[in-house]
Each structure stands twice: as C-alpha cells, then as structure tokens.
Amino acid sequence: MEARKILFIGYGAIAQALTPVLFDRYPQLARTRVEAISADARGADVARAHGIGFTLCALTPDNLDAVLGERLGAGDVMLNLSVDVSSLALIDWCQARGVLYLDTCVEPWAGGYDEKRTPLLATTNYWLRNEALRRRGAGRSTCVVAHGANPGLVSHFVRAALRRLAAVRALPADLPCAALAHALGVRAIHIAERDTQDDGMPLRPGEFANTWSVDGLLAEGRQRAELAWGTHETRLPPGARRHDGSAAAGLMLASQGARTKIVSWTPSAGEQEAYLITHHEALSIGAWLSAYGDDGTLAYRPTVCYAYRPAPKTCASLARWSAHDFAPPATKTVMRDALAGGADELGVLLLHARGAYWYGSVLSLVQARRIAPCNSATSLQVVGGIVGALAWMLRHPAAGVVEAEDMDSDAVLQAALPFLGEVFGTHVDWPAQGMRALQTIDFLREA
C-alpha cells in the first residue's frame, strides 16, 4: 500500500472516519501520498490534523480529467465517498488508466435523482446498478461498487447466515447461495437496522440531523422505494411497478422511501416500524439469490428490502422534511462528536416458514469511540465494510467491476470484524402467525 497514492473523492463523515483507521491499518502509508478533493470545506480541519492534502473543488463532467489526471496513475486508489459525482464516470476514468476504485453507493451527477429533470427509471438504484454492471470484465482494474456497511457488509452477513442455518438443518453449506436459500425456504430478507444514537438536543427549526451523510439520506429518502420482488409474492402493493416490465426486474413502489414504512425486527426492539429506503443491496442480493429453470424462467427469488429505523432525531427530521414536501432543510447536522450514547444494530433478517433468523453487528457509540477517533457507531460500521473491501481489492487488482456478492466473504469479514462490535446470530419467533405468508403488502405501513 505504501507505494500507492490514495485519493478521497468527497471528505464528509465517512471519509473523515476512515482516515485514522487507514493510517493505523497501513502504517507504512506516507501521509503525503493521501489527498482529499471535496466540494465543500467540511472536513478540512480533520484532513489538516492527519497531515493529508485537501483541495476544495467540485468535480464536474468538464473538469474531471484535468483535476484527476495530475493526481492518480496506474495502481493508485480512488475512494469515492462523495455525493453528486457520477460513479459511472469515475469508473470509466479509472479503468481507462488502471486506477483501483471503491465506492459505497453508485451515485449520479447532481440532479440525477430528480424526477422532474431525469426519466423516472434513471433515478432508481436498479438502473444505476445495471449501468455499473455493464462495465464488468476481468482483466481491467478492480472497481468495487457499493461496498460500505450496507450495501456491502450485509451481503457477507447473508452468506454467513445461510451457512449457519444450513448447519442447523444439516444441509450442505457448499451449495450455491441461491440453492441454499431456496432449500432453507427463505422467502424474504430484510436488511434490518436500528440506530439509537442521540445527542440529547431538540431538533431545531429547519434542521435535518443524521449520524452519517445528510445529503446521502436526503437523496435516498426522495427516491422511490425499491426492493427485489420474491417469487412467493402474490399481490403487488397499490401503484407498484416493475422497473422494466420483466419478472427478473426489481419492484418500484409508488411512494418515496421517506414516505414508506415497513414492519421489521431487530434484537433490541423486537418488532419495529422502519423506513423502506431504496438501497443497492436489496437489488444485488435479490439478483444473487435468484435461481432460473432450464428454460430461463425465474424459479426462485426472495423478496429483499432495506428496513431502516434511523436515529430518533433523524426520524423526526424525515417526518418533518416529508411533511414539507421535501423542501431543502435550512441546516444540515451530522451528529458525531456531540452524540451522548446509543448504538447501531445492523443485520440481515432471513424470513422463512418457521420464523426468522437475524445475523449482524451491534456496535455502541462507546465501543466505536474506543476503536477509532472521528467516528460514531454508524460511521465505523461503514468503515469496517470499506476496510474489508479494500483489503480484498488490493489482493485482486484486476477483477474489473465487482459487487460484494462477487467477493470472498470470509476474507472481507476477517478484515472488517475489528470494527463491528458484537457480531452474532439469533433465531426469532417472528412475525405473528397472521403474517407468516410473508407477503410484503402485509408488512407495509403508511409513513
């Protein structure tokens, strides 16, 4: 790693959280070989404190080559942790020059999520993911797309959970994951998260507060809710539509994520209402666990969605923002240093006829601060996902465009585990008998 240059694109909460971990994990990495480019000055003080370069510059289609060309060459690493910068454009740029690339979300250029400016399909994670996957091909520089905590780590959690359930049921753990999920009778998977971190301060007028990127959550909350649609489903939610009309496509709901709730489950709360937020992993896990018949027709797929219960102050922010028709907040607050307590529970809930199985990470704010500075529990789980993916990428530098599902889960999790607090699985007698058909429409609630 010490011979490479690392360039952060965007230097918000996650990039700041990753910086001290990066130098701790790679002690031979010279600080002069690390630089950040950001569209705003937030984080400049953190960059200076760690001795890395910081350039205030908004990347655009017009200045991309001029800004990046003088900074990166073959074998170097781009860590794209930005918003409003096209992941697809950066992937193309990196692969043309042999630069390694990693992001935590496939992003469009500014305005790409706006239905008034962009065709509806092109605002979806389904479309963005497929566009990234069109760039697949081994032999080109590795570009890891959508690999933080979720998307990213949660796909490895799914693989680990399937193996554990297979051991209980005495099934061969070396079956392909789609065959294993089918044999286990998994009908639905919730990426089930609960964030209880809080700073103890009331939400101010016009404020939107979050424990990670405010701009990132605003974008996700404004997009239509999306999920992978299982073969066991018999009823579409009102107004829902398949992305491209085919049975293999995902499902897009009529409402935005900030206006869609779903009943799910996490260890500390049990049953909870959560926001059904569109996320890359719902679609990638759904595709990964799909099985097809000899005639090419879809034979099996579980429903997969992200059920997110954010921090209490963020829940209040989302409710107010939605009620005001998504008007831009006057103040954006990333809660980190002022947080007083709480934890982030992030796992995968595998739902089957016998109940459910949750497997994931529970990390407290106290633990996160003990492990690394500049972190909340939420940001450190993302950092763990990045560290795991980066370790894999450095060992596989010519794999082309890859997702979490393409990677060695054991290797990724081994590198990530020091940042995840308690990682465990638990069997759950849930949901109630009246919902055991596991039809998504029975889990949905109005926001």
N, C-alpha and C positions, 0 to 999 in steps of 0.2 A: 504493500500500500504506500510505503514512503516515497516511491518513485513517481507516483501518480499525482496529478492535480485534482482537487475536488472543488466543484463549483455548485454552490446553492443557488437555485433559481427561486426567489422568494425567501424572506427571512422572518417569517411570523413565528407563532408559538411553537410549532413542531420543529422547525429548523433550529430555533434557539435551544429547545430542549435536547436536540440531538447533538449539538456541538460539543459539550463537555464529555458526553459518552463516547463520541468519535475519537477524541484525543486519548481518553482512558483506554479504549479498546485497541487503538493503534498508536502506541507511544512513540514510534519512530516517525510518525507523520509530522512533517515540518509545518508549522503554522503559516509560513509564507506560501505554502502550497494549497492553502484553503482560502476561498473567497466567496463572498455572497453578493448577489445582484438583487435588488429589491425595488419595487415601485414606490415604496414609502419608507420613511426613516425609522419606523418602529423596529426595534431590534438592533439599531446601530450601536447603542451603548453595550449590548451583550457581545456583539462582534468585536468591538474595541477591547472589552475586558478579556476576551480569549485570544487577542492578537491576530485576528484574521481580517483580511481586506473586506471592505464594504463599499459598494458602488450604488448610488441612488440612480436608478434608471428603469423605466417601464419598457419591457420588451414588446415589440410590435412586429407585424409581418415585414415591415420595411427596414427595421434596423437589426433583425435577428443575426444575420451573418456578420455584420460589422461589429456588433457587440461580442458575440460568442467566438468569432474566428480568431481573435487575438488572445483568447484565454484558454482554449481547450484544443488538445490534439489527440491522436490515436492512443488508446489505453487509458486516457483520463476518465473521470467520473462526473456525470451531471446528476445532481439530486434535485429533482423538480418538486418543490413543495409550495408552489405558487397557486394563485387563482388568476383567472382572466388571461392565461397564457396557454396557447394550444399545445396540448401534449402531442398531438399528431405531428405538428410542425417540428417540435423538438425531437421526436423520434426520428423523423426523416433526416433532420440535420445531423443527429448523432450517428446514424447508421451510414450516412454518406462519408463520414470521417473516422469511423472506427472508435467512437466515443461510447463508453458504457453509460447507461441511463436507468434511472429509477424514479417512479412517481408513486403517490399514494392514491391518486384519483385521475381518471382520464378527463382532462379539462378542455373546454373550447376557448376560443378567443372571447374577449369581453362582449357581452350581448348574446352569446351563443345559447343561453338558457331562456332567452326572452321569446315567448311565443308570438309576440307582436312583430318581431324582427326576423325570426327564424322559423322555418317549417316545423310543425309540431314534432314529427318523428326525429328530426335532427337535434331536438333539445333533450332527448332521452339518453339515459345511460346505455340502453340497448344499442342504439345507433353508434354512440361513441365507442363502446366496446368492440362492436363489429368492425368499425373503421380501423381500430388499433390492430385487431387480429388479422386484417387484410395484409398487414406488414410482416406476418410470420415468415420464418425461413431460417433454418440453422445455417451457420457459417458467417452470419453477419454479427456485428457487435450486439451483445446482450442488452435488451431493453426490458426491464421488469416493470410491468404496468400494474397499477392498483395494488400496491403492497405496503400497507401500514398495519394497523390492528384489524380494522375492517373497513374496506376489503384487505385481505392479506392473511393475517394470522388465523382468522376464523376458518378459512378453508382447511388449514392444517389441523385445527380443532375438530373439524368434521371427520377428517380421516382418522384421527386418534379415537374419536367417539365411536365410529363404526367398528374399529378394531376391538374396542372394549366390549361393545355389545355382541360382537361375533364370538368373543371368548365366553361370554355368559351363555350364549345359545349353542355353543360347540360347533360353530360354522368356521370354515377355512378363512383365516384372516388375510390370505394372499389372493382372494378373489378380487377382480376389478371392483373399484368402489361402487360403481353403478349397480353391478350384480349383487354386491353385498347389501347395499341399501334396499334393493328390491327384495332380497331374501329375508331381510330383517323386518320387512313390512313398513318401512319408513315412508309415511305419506306426506309429511310436511317438516320443514326445518325453519325455525325462527332464529335469526341472529339476534339474540335477546340480550339487551344491555340496560343497565340501570346505573345512573350517576347520581350520587347523593352529596357531592361536594358543594359547599356553600361558604360564602364569605360573611354571613350574618348581617348583611346590609340590605335595606329595602331597595327594590328596583326603582330607579329614578325615572321621572317623566322623559319619554323619548329614548330611553336606554335599551339596548339589547345586550345581554350578558351571556357569556358562554365559557366553558372550560377549555375550549380549543378555538379554532378559527371562527369568528363571527361571520365573515364573508362566505366561508365554506358552507356553514349551516344555512345561511340565507339562500344560497344557491340551491342546496338540496331541498330545503323546505318549500321552495317555489316551484320546483319541478313536479310533474305529475308523479304520483305514487306508482311504483313499478314492482313487479315480482315475477319469479318463474312460476309457471302455471302447471300444477300437477295433473297427471293422467287420471287420478281418482276424482277430480272435481267434476260436479255435475251442474253447477249453477254459477253463471257469471254474475259478479256484482253489477248493479244498475249502472249503465253508461260505460262499462269497461270495454276495452277493445284490445285485440292482439296487435302487436306492433306492426307486423307486415302481412297479417291475414293467414299465416301458416300455423299449423299445430305446433311446430317446433319453436315458434316465437314466444317471447315473454308476454306478460299482460300489463297494460297501462290502465290505471283507473281514471275515472272522470275528474277526481279531485286531486289537489296538490298534497304533498306529504304533510305540510303543516296543518292541513285540514282533514287528515285521515288518521284515525286511531284504530288500534287492533289490540285485542286481549292476548297477553302472553304471560311468561313466567320467568322469574329469576330467584336465586336462592334466598336472598334476604327478605324479599317482599312476598314471595309466592305469586299468586295471580296479580297482574298489574295491567293497567291501560298504558299503551305506548303509542308513539307516532310511527306510522308505516312510511318510513323515509326511503326514497329510492337510493339504491346503492349498487355498485358494480358487482359485489359478491353474490347478491341474490340471483343475478343472471348467470354469472360464471359457475357457481355451484350447481345451479339448475341444469346448465348445459353439460357439466362434468358428470352428473349423476343420471343423465338420460340414457336409456337403452332403446335400441331400434330392432325391429324384426328383420327377417331375411328379405322382406320386400321393401325395406327402407322406411316403413311407417314407425312412428313413435310408439313404443310399447310400454315404457315406464319413465316417469319423472316425478319427483316430489315437488310440491309447492315450496318455494323458498322466498322469504322476505326478511327485511330488517325491521325489528320491533324495538324502537329506541325510546327509553324514558330518560331524557337528559336531566341535568342538574335542576333543582327546584326553581332557581332564578331564571334558568333558560326556558323552562316550561311556561313561566309567567311571560317571558319575552315573546315566545312563539304565539301564545294566545293573543297577546295584545297586537303583535305585528299582523297576524292573520285578520283580526277584527278590523284593523285599519287598512285592509286591502293591500297589504304588502308594501306600504309606504316606507321608504328608506328610513331607518332609525337615525335619530339625531346624534346619538352617542353609541359607539361600539366598544364594549368592555370584554377583554379576555381575562377571566379570573385565574390568577395563578398565585402570586405572592400574598394576596390578601385572603386567600382561602383559609378557613379555620378548621375544617375537618371534613369527614366523609370518605367515600370510596367509589371506585368504578368497578362494576361487575360486568364483564363482557364474555359471553359464551354462546354456544350453539345448543338449541333445544330441538332434539330429534323426537318428533311425534309419531307414535305408532299405535296399533290397536290395543296394546297392553298399558299404555300410559305415555311417558316421555322420559328422556334422558338428557340432562344438561351437563355440558362439559365446557370449562373455560377458566378464565382468570378473575380473581378477586384481588384488587390492589388498593390499599388505603392511601390516603394523602400522606400520612406519616411515613409509611413504607417508601413511597415514591421519593419524598424529600431526603430520606436516609440514603437511597440508592444513588441519586444524581441531582445536582442543582438545576435550577431553571425549569422545574417540572411540576406538573400536577399528576394525579393518578392517571387521568385520561391521556395526557401527552406521553407519559412514559410507556404506556401500553403500545402506542403508535411507534415510539422509538424502538421498542423491542421488535416490532414487526419489520422496521427498516433495517435494524442491525442484522436480523436473521436473513433477510433477502439480500443484503449487501454481501454478507459472508458467502452465500451461495453464488451470487453473481461473480465475485472475484475468482471463484474456482471454476466457473463456467462462462468464460468471457465471449464465447462465440455461439450463443444459443439462440440468437435472434429475439423476437418479441415473445415474451412468456408471461403467464399469469401464475398466481400462487399454486393453482391446481397442477401445473406442469413441473413443479419443483419437488425436491426431496424433503418431505415434511420433517423427518427425523433430524436432518441437518439444520433446517431453519429453526425448529423449536429448540434445539440444543443451544443455539446462539441466542435465542430470544428469552429463554426461561429466566435468566437472572433479573429481568426487568418486569416480570409479570406477577410478582407476589405469590399468592397461593393458587396453584392450578390443580383442579380436581374435577371429578365427575360425580353425579348423583342421580339415582333413579327417582322418578316423580310420579305420584298417582294424580295425574292431571292430564287433560281437563276433566270437567264434570261429565257425567255419563251422557247428558244430552248433546254434548259437542263431540262425542267420540267418532262421529263420521268424518271429522276433520275437514269439514267444508269451510273454506276461508270466509265465505259470506256470513257464517255463524260467529266468527271472531271479530268481524269489523264493527266499529262504533263511529258515530259522528264525533268530530273534534269539538 
